[in-house]
Amino acid sequence: MGNQDPTRLRSYRWYGPDSLRAFGHRSRARQSGLGESDFAGKPVVGILNTWTDLNSCHLHFKTTVEAIKRGVLQEGGLPMEIPVMSCGETLTKPTSMLYRNFLAMEAEEMIRANPVDVAVLLGGCDKSTPALLMGAISAGVAAIYVPSGPMIKGNWNGQVLGSGSDVWKYWDERRAGNLSEEEWREIEGGIARSPGHCMTMGTAATMTAMAETMGFSLPGSSSVPAMDANHVRLAAEAGRQAVRNAWQGPRPNELATRKAFENAVAVDMALGGSTNAIVHLLAMAGRSGVDLNLDDFDVISRRIPLLANLRPSGEFLMDDFYAAGGLCALLNQMGDLLHLDVPTINGNTLGENIEDRQVFNDQVIRNRDHPLAENGGTAVLRGNLAPDGAVIKHSAATPDLLQHTGPAVVFEDYNDLAERIDDPDLEVCAESVLVLRNAGPIGAPGMPEWGMLPIPKKLLKKGVRDMVRISDARMSGTSYGTCVLHVTPESAAGGPLAAVRSGDAITLDFSGRRLQLDVDETEISRRLSARQELDSHYARGYTKLYIEHVTQADRGCDFDFLEGSAATPEPEIH
């Protein structure tokens, strides 16, 4: 395994020297019940655990962490569990996105401040994955990511239910009067049936796939269901791998390269992944010093076929994807579309990890000559309404609406939307373009998943199930519909979205990658000059810090003071 001189370990600075301070550290180790043979000269593996009772996606981490510890001990390391913020998607308000940067900061500081030689990052639910990776990249200490895995399939009256996607579908039917309260309750009890993240290709499944593609996870680990015994076995192997990596690397900056990010974008497009992946990959690249921008996503999308037939863009769920060969099989199917020479966490190249991985069901993972779509699932739009860009998941949109001009119906914020969307007197028709503003990083704050605006009830009753919807918000990766998201600059920052008035014509031209407010530019400028600044309700605390320092969506919504790859000095030990 190479040179295992204990003085090479980062933790040696805490435990090794003949000094008063090291004496204190060793005595506290003994206070914990450890003998000298338990810690002396051994790599310390810090396991950053995002378990909490409030995050049902991570409930099985009590078992997972014990498997990791077992693997660490087997390989001769010392496991130390470090609890960190969970960043659970469902219950965290106003949005877990507000706290992604908080968890990233916490992960970075916990790794740096403690005697950690290598970090095991235990996450899965949406924002936990990018947050942990952002923190690890900035900390610069060797790290390996262990994904939670997806939950089992949902079920209702013999129908397979998919997280999120079927919630929106059946909620519309409930609002339209086509679903009884009893049926709605039955769906409530059947859609989430085990620990694990969403089993559709939502943000969680997308980002764990990104982590594996970039080499931060063991091959195949992102596809394994949470309740599969292979999840526990891979967790133990991750513990063993972590100890090896404490001695030999790689470090995060050796994995988070330009080629690795290009691979991640390509795989995101082939998966029909969540639009949220764009924001998260941009933030991770910003931490790595890699020049990645929105145009890269669109360029790569145009040359990558959509191969994963997974909801919400397709038909199947993550359990089917795993049985079909999982991510490794998809990567092998992509072949020459990827940089196969990039390194990964186990010391092999990406190409070596996926060699000979087979597809067992070509309906779930399509052949390149029979893709679900010729191009990737997400595209970037620009125009006078989004000068710095907007995104659309066109693979989950209604094709007939991708070329559309219609009158705007504007909602000032989500409260205005909630109050008026079902008003029978709302001036709206199927051709209208629903616009929500003040829902971005600053305006909301936190850029919540409000971008899948509900269809007005009176249109639902007429059979309308999709409309063009535009906002500076995000939407759940499990969502679908013709939704233009991440409009940048956001309205609260003075972006053109703030100039839209109800009745204005808006054009969505997908083929031309254009989003246009059909109003004279002089008039747009006049309206923006006359707009009132958004009155922030946050005079203190973390949210104030967030509003003052968060970047726009085209830069990943990271904090401006956390961007960049400049090294932070190791802590002095006195």
N, C-alpha and C positions, 0 to 999 in steps of 0.2 A: 504493500500500500504506500510505499514511499517513506520519507522521513517522518517518524512519529516522535520526534523530540518534543517533550511536553512544553519546553520553553517557547515553542512556536505557536502554542495555543493562545488565543486572545484571553481566555479565562485564567491563564497563568499569572497575568498581571494582578489578579485579585487574590488567588490562592497560593501562588508559588513562592514569592520572595520571603526572606527572613527579615520581616519588618513588623512593626506594631500593627499596622493596618491589616496586613495579611493574616496575622495572628487572630485578629477580630473576625475576619471572614471565615477562617477555618474553625474557630470556636463556635460560630453560629451554625456552620454545617454540622458539627457534632451535636449542637443543641437540637437539630432536626432529626437526630438519630442516625446520622451517617458516620461511618468510620473512615479512617484515612484511605483505606483501599477502595472505598466507594467513590471518592472524588479526586484523589491525588493523581495528577497526570492524565486524567481522562477528559475527553471533549464534553463540554456542557451543551446539551441540546435544549434550547428554549422552545417549548411548544406553545405557540400563541393560540389559545383556545377561545373561540367565539361562541361557546355554549352559553345559553341562558334559558330559563323557563319561558321567557317571552318570545322565543324564536323557535317555532315548531319545526322549521326546516333543519335545525341543528340539534334536536333533542337526542339523537343517537350518539352525539360526540362524547358522552361519558364512556361509552364502549370503545369508540374510535380512539380516544386519547390513551386508553389503557393498552390498546394494540400497538400504538406508536411507542409508548414507553417500553413495552416488551421487546420490540425490535431494537430500540436504543441500547437496552441492557445486554441483549444478545451480542451486539457488535462492540461492546466495551465502552459505551458512553454513559453519561449521567443525565437522565431526563429531568427537566424542570418545567412544570406547567405554569404558564403565565396567562391569567384571564385578561381578555381585552374586550372592548365593546363589540356587541354582536352585529349591530347594523341590520337588524331584522327588517324585512321589507314591509310586512303586513301591518304591524302594530305601531311602528315608529312614525310619529307625526311631527311636522306636516309631511315629511318625506324622509326616507333613509338617505336620500342623496344629499340632504343638508349635512349629514354626519359622515359621509364617505371620507372627507378630508380630515375629520376628527379622528377616525379610526386609523387613517394613514399616518397621521402625526403620532398617535399613541403607539402604533406598531414600530415606527422608526425609533422613537425615544426609548421604548421598552427594550428593544434589541441593543441599542447603543449604551444605555445606562447600566445594563446588567452584564454579568460574566457569561455571555452567550457566544459560543464558537460557531454555531450554526442554528438557524431558526427553522422550525417546522410550522408552517402557516396553515391553520385548520379553518376552512371557511366553505362557502358554497352559495348561501343566499345572496342575491343580486350584488349589492355594493361591497360585501365583505371581500370578494375576490380581488377586484381592482384596488381596494383600499390596502389590503395586506401586501399586495405586490408593490404598490407605490411606496409603502413604508419600507419594505425590504430593499427595494432598489436604492432608495435614498440612504438607508443605513449602511449598505455596502458589505454586509456580512453574508456569508453563504446561506442560502435559504432554499427550502423545498416546499411546494404547495400540495396539500392533501385536500381534494374536493369532497364535499358531503355526499354527492350522488343524488340523482332524482328520486322522488317518491314513486310508489307504484301507481298504476293506472286508476283513474277514477271510474265510478260505475253508477249508473242510475237506470233501473228498469231494463237491464241488459244492454244499455247504450254505454259505450266507452266515453268517459269525460276527460277533458284535458284542462289542466290548470289555467285559469285566466280566460283562455279563449272561449270556453264554454260558459264561463260566468257571464261574459259580455253578451254572448249569443242568447242565453236564456233570460237574462235580465231584460233585454229588449222585448222578448216574448211576454214576459211578466208585465212590463209597462204597457204593452199593446193589448193586454187583456186576454192573451192566449194561453196563459199558464196560471194554474190555481196556486193559492198560498200553500196548500198541502204539497203539491208537486215541487214548488220552490224550496220548501223545507227538506224534502227528500234529496234534492240535488245538493243542498247545503251539507248534508250528512254523507254524501257519496263522492264529492269531488276531491277531497284531500284525505287519503286513507292511511298514510304512514309518514314517519319522518322522511326528510329529504326535500330538496328544492323542487320547483315546478318541473313537471315531466313533459312540458312542451318545450320548443326551442325558444324559450324566453331569455331574459337577461342572465339568469343563473347558469343555465345550460350553455349559453353562448360564451360567457366569460370563463367558465371552467375549461371549456374547449380551447379558448385562447391561451390560458395558462399552460395547458398541455402542449399545444402547438408551438409555443415559444420555448418549450423545454424545461419549464419549472415543475412539472409533475411527471410521475412515472408513466410510461407508455400505457395507454388504455384506461387510465384511472378515472378520467372525467366521464366516461360512458357508463361506469358500473353503477347500478341502482343502489340506493342507500341501504336497503334491506337485504342485499345479496352478500353472501359470505365472502365473496371476493373483495368487497369493500374493506372488511376487517383484515384480510390477508395482505392487501396492498398497503394498508395503513402500517402494518408491522414492517413490511419491506421498506416503506418510506422512512421509518425509524432507523433501520439498518443503513439505508442509503445516506441518511443525514450524518451519521457518525463518520462514514467514509468521506463525505464531502467536507466535514470539519477539517480534515487533513489535506485534502487534495482539490477542494473547490468543485465546481466553478462558483464564482461569485456572480451576483445578479447582473452586473454590467457586462459580463461575458456572454450572457444569454439574451439580454434585452438590447439587441443590435438592430440596425436598419433592416437586414435580411429577415430577422425574426419577426419584426413588426410587419413587413410586407407579407410574410407567410400568414400571420394572424389575420390581416385584412382579407387575404385571399380565401382563407378558410371560413371566415365570417360570411363572406359572400356565397360560398358554396353551401353553407348550412342554412342560408336564409335567416341569419342571426338577428338578434335584437338591434334596433337602432341605437340603444344605449351603449353598445360596444364601441361606437364611434367616439363618444365622449370619453369613455374610460381608456381606450387605447391612446387617444391624444394626450390624456393626462399622464399615463405611464410613459409615453415617449418623451413628454416634457421633463419628467424626472430623470430620464436616461440620457438626455442631451441628444436625442435623435430627432432630426428634422422631419416630422410627419405632419401632414396637413390634410384638410378636407379634400383637396383635389386628388391626392393619392388614393383616397377611397373610391372616388368616381372612376379614375383611370383603371384601377385594378378591377373594379366591378364589371367594367365593359368587356374584360377578357376572361372572366371566370363564370362557368356555368353553374346554375343552381342544381345541386345534386342530391341534397337531403330532402326527402319528401316528408317533412315534419311540420306539425301544426306550430304556428298559425298559417304558414305559407302552404303547407301540404296536408297530408292525411294522417300520418302516424305519430307515435309518441316515443319518448326516450327509451322505454323498455324494448320497443321494437328496434330502435336504432342499435342498442347494445346487442341484441340477438342477431342483427344483420351484420355484425362485425365491428360496430362502434367507430369511434373517431379514427383509430389507426387504419381501418379498412377504407374510410373516406379519404384519408391522406394518401394512402397508396393509390387509390383511384385517381387522385389529382396528379400524382407523379411529377411530370416535368413542369407543372404550373407552380411548383414550390422550389424554394432553395433547400435542397436536401442535405447540404453540407453543414448546416448550422449545428452547433453543439447542443446537448441536452443534459439534464440533471444526472443521468446515470453514466455519463462518460461517452456514450455513443452519439453519433450524429442522428439527426431526424430520419434520414434515409435508412440507416441501419435499424432503427427502432420499428419502422413500418414495413420493412422488407418481407415479402411473402404474406402479408396480412390480407385475408380474403374477404370479399363481400358475399354474404350468404343469402341475401334477399335483395335483388336488384329493383324491387318496387320501393323499398325503403331508401336504399342508397343507389341512386341511378347510375347507369353507365354514362360515360362522357358523350357517347353518340346518341343517347336518349335522355337528355337532362329534363328536369322539371321546367326549366326556362334557360334560354341561351345565355343570359347574363345574370350576375349576382343579384341578391335580393334587395339591396339598398342602393340608392342613388343620391347625389348631391345636386341641389337646385340653387341657382342664383338669379338675380334680377333686382329691380329697384325696391322690391319688398324684402329682399334678403341679400343685401350687398356683400355680407360676409358669409353667406351660405345658409342653407336649410337642408334637411334630409327627409327622404320619404322611403318607406318600405314598400316598394311597388309590387313585390311578390305577394303581398297580402292585401293589395288594393283591388278595386273594381276596375278592370281594364278600360271600360267606356268612360270612366271619370278621369283618366290620366291626361286627356286633352279636354280641357273644360274652361269655359268662361261663365261666370255667374255673379249675381249681386251679393255683396257682403252683408252678413248679419253679425254685428259686433257685440261682444260681451266684454265689459271692462275688466272683470276679474272673475274668479271662480264663483264667488258669492252671487254676483250678477247672473252668471250662467245658471246656477242652481235655482235662482228665484224665477227666471223667465223662460227657461227652455221648454217647459211643458205648458206655458200659458197658451190657451186656445186662441188668443188674440195676437200672438207673435206673428209678425209679418215675415213669413218664411215659406219657401216652396222647395221642391226636390232639387231644383237647379241652384239654390242658394249656396253660398260659401260661408260656413260658420267660422268665425274668427274669435279667438280668445287671446287676450293680451294680459300683461302684468302677471305672467305665470312662469317667468324665466328665473335664472339664478338669483338675481337681485329682487325682482318684482314679487315673487311668491311669498318668501324667498325659498331657495333650494331647488328650483326647477322640478316640481313634482310631476308625476305621471298623469297629467290631466289632458294630454294631447288627443286622446280618443274621445272627443266631445260627444255626448249622447245625442242621438237623433231625436228631434222634437217629437213628443208623444203623438201629436196630431198627424205627423207624417208616418210614424210607425204604424198607426191604425190603417193607413192607406197602403201599407206594404213596402214603404221605403226602408231599406236596411243599410244604405251607405250614402254618404255625401262627402264632398270635399270639405275638409276641416283643416284649419291653419292656426298654429299657435307658436309661442316661444317656449312652450313646455316640452316635456318628454312624454312618451307613452310606454306602458308596460311592454316588454318584449313578447308577451303572450297576446297582445292586442292585434287587431287587424283593421282594415278599412283604409280609405284614401285620406290619410292623415299626413299633412306637412308639418314637420316638427323642428325644434331647435332654431327657429328663425332668429338670425343674428345680424346686427345687434338686437338684443331684446328691447321691447317697448319701454321698459323702465329705465333703460340706458339711453333713451332717445332714438331708438331704431325706428325705421319707417312704419313698422306695425302700429306705432302710436298715432300715425296719421290717417289710418283707415277709418272711414265713416260708413255706417250702414247705408246700403244702396250703391256704393262704389263697385264698379266691375273689377273683378280679380281674375287673372288668367293663370291656370296651371298648364304648362306645356312640358310634359314629361320628356318627350322625345328630344326637345330642344334644351332640356334641363333648365327651364326658365320659370320663375315665379314673379308675376308682374302685377302691380297695382295700376290699373288703366286710368290714371289721373295725371294731369299735367304736372311736370316736375316743379314748376314754380308754385303751384298750389300745395303740393306736398311739403315743400320747404316752408311755406307760410304756416301751414298747420303745425308743423314740428316746432317752429319758433314760438307759436302761441300756446304750446302745451304746458301744463303745470307739472312741476317736479313731483314725483311720487313721495308721499309723506311716510317715512319709515316709522314703524311702531316700536323699533328695537333700539333702546338707548344704552344698553349694556350687554355684557355677556358674550357668549360664543356667537350668537346670531349676528350681533353687531360686527364682530370681527369678520364673520363670513361675508356680510354685505359689503364691507369696506375693501376686502381683499380677493374675493372670488373673481376669476377670469370668465370670459364669455365662453359659450359652448364650442366655438371653433378652436379654442385653446384647451378644452378639456375640463373647464370649471374647477381647476385646481386653485390653490391660493398662490398669488403672485410671488410671495416670499418663499414658497417651497419649490418653485420651478428651477430647473437646471441641475446639472450633475456635479457641481462643485462639492468637494469633500468637506465634511464637518469633522473637526478634530475629535479624536478619541477622548473620553473623559479622563481627567487627571485623577489619580488615586492617591489620596493623602489621608 
